[in-house]
Amino acid sequence: MQKLILASTFAAVIAINAASSFAQSVQKQPRSNTPVPKTTLSTPVSADERFAMILKNGAIAHGTQNGGVVSAKRLAVGQYEVIFNRNVAPCAFNATLGNVNAGVANPGFITVADRFGNQNGVFVDTRDMKGVRVDSSFHLSVHCNFIK
């Protein structure tokens, strides 16, 4: 038992010394005095956000008034389109599986893409943990920066 305690103590001392040496070497690194360039835009940018909460049957749960959603529908098992009131093609899309009411959604995967043939649309694909398409409720947000 004493050998085990002695070995553990010895290992702890080595680990502390190694961490201390690393911290000292990091502190000795020279710092750069080169200023970081600032990026400026000649024209102000305004952020524009759109969102939707869609039920697994493709119905809109939230997002029509302030979210900018015009329509949504289920195209096939696990495949949806969400149409907004403006061009969202140059925007970033973010989606997550999620219930619209209380509770946690079943685990799975969700992917998004531009809706082919419609600049105002987002295509959404939902799958279970095995990669099989399944109908799932989801939350979708669209983040745009438009130059004024």
N, C-alpha and C positions, 0 to 999 in steps of 0.2 A: 504494500500500500504506500509506503514511504517513497519507493522508487517511482510510482505513478505520480504522486504529488510533486516530486522533484522534477520529473520529466515535463509535467504540465507547466510548472513554474518557469523552467528553462525555455520552453516554447513560447510562453507569453512574453518573456524578456526579449527574445529574438524578434518577435513580431513588433513590439513597441519600438525597439531600436531601428528596425527597418522602416516603420512608418515615420519616425522622427527624421531619419536620413532623407527620405523622399520629400518630406515637407520642407526641409532646409534647402534641398537642391532646387525645388520649385521656386522658392523665395529668391534664390540667387540668379534666376534667369533675368537677363536685361529686358526692360520694358521699352517698347517702341514709343518714340515721341511723335511719330507721324500721325497727324490728325485724321480721323475717319471722315471721308468726304460726305457732305450732306447732299441728299438728292432733293431737288426742288422741281416742282411742276410749274410751268408757265401758266397753266390754266387750272383753276380749282377743280377738284374731283368731288362728286357727291355720291354717297353710298345709297344704294337702293336695295331693299330686302323684300323678298317674297317668301311666303311659307304656305304649307298645306299639311293637314292631318287627314289621311285617307284610310277609310275602312277596308277590310280585306275583300269586300264585294265591289270596290271601286268607287263607292259613294264618298262625297266630301263631308268630313266631320267638322272641320274648321278651315278657314282660310279664304272664304269668299269676299268678305268685306274689306278687311285690312291686308289680307295676305295676297290679294291680286289673282286668286284662282278663278278662272272662267269655267273650267270643266275638268272632270277626271273620269276615267273609266278603266275597268278591267278588260284587257284585250284577250287574255288567255290565262290559264293557270299560272299564277306568279308574275304576270306581266301587266303593267299599267302604263297609262299615259296621263300626265297632268298638264293642262294647258293654262298659261298665265295671260294676263292682259297686256303684255308687252314682250318684245324680243328678249329672250333669256339666253340665246346662243353664246354671247360672249361672257357669260356669268359662270360662277363656280357653284356647283351643286353639292349638297350634303344631305344624306338620308340615313335614317336609322329605323330598324324595326321597333315598333312601339305601339302599345295599346292607346286608344284615345280616352279610355276611362281608367279607373284604378286597376292596378295589377301590372305584372311584368310580362312582356311579350315572350313567346317561345324563342329560344335561341335559333339563330340562322344567319344568313348572309343577305346583303342588299347591295345592288349596284345601280348606278344612274348613268345616263348618257343624254346627249342632245336627241330630241325626237326627230327622226329622219323625216324631212319634208315639211316641218313646221318649226319655225324659229321661236315660237312662243311656247314650245312644248318640251317636256322632260320625259324620257322613257325610264321606267323603274322596273327592275327585275328582283324578285324575292325568292330565296331558296332555304331549305332546311339545312341542318348540319351535315347531311350526306350529299348536299349539292343538288337535290331534287327540287324542282320548282314547286312552290306551295303558295297559296293565297295567304297574305299577311297584311295586317294594318301597318302603316308606317308614317313617319314624320319626314317631311321634305322641306329644306330651306334652300333658297337661291340668293346668292350674294353677288351684287353687281356694283361696279364703280363706273360711273358715267362721267366723262369730261363735260363740264358745263359749257 
